[in-house]
């Protein structure tokens, strides 16, 4: 999937949180793997996707948790993050 396609899908409000987490993870991973003059950071992903740094952090964290426990998909975004 191309980066522009991923970016457009991340901004689509109709997708589930776990799909958005996967897309943000893909975008961040692809950009971080590219040879750049400096290391690609979560802040760079935040700016490129137009979402907050905190959101990028949360989605990347959730993607890691989903890989270990796919059952998290059954929870709401807030509950999956461990918030009430």
Secondary structure, DSSP 8 states (H G I E B T S, - for coil): --HHHHHHHHT-TTS-HHHHHHHHHHHHHHHHHS--SS---HHHHHHHHTS-HHHHHHHHHHHHHHHH-GGGGGS-HHHHTT--
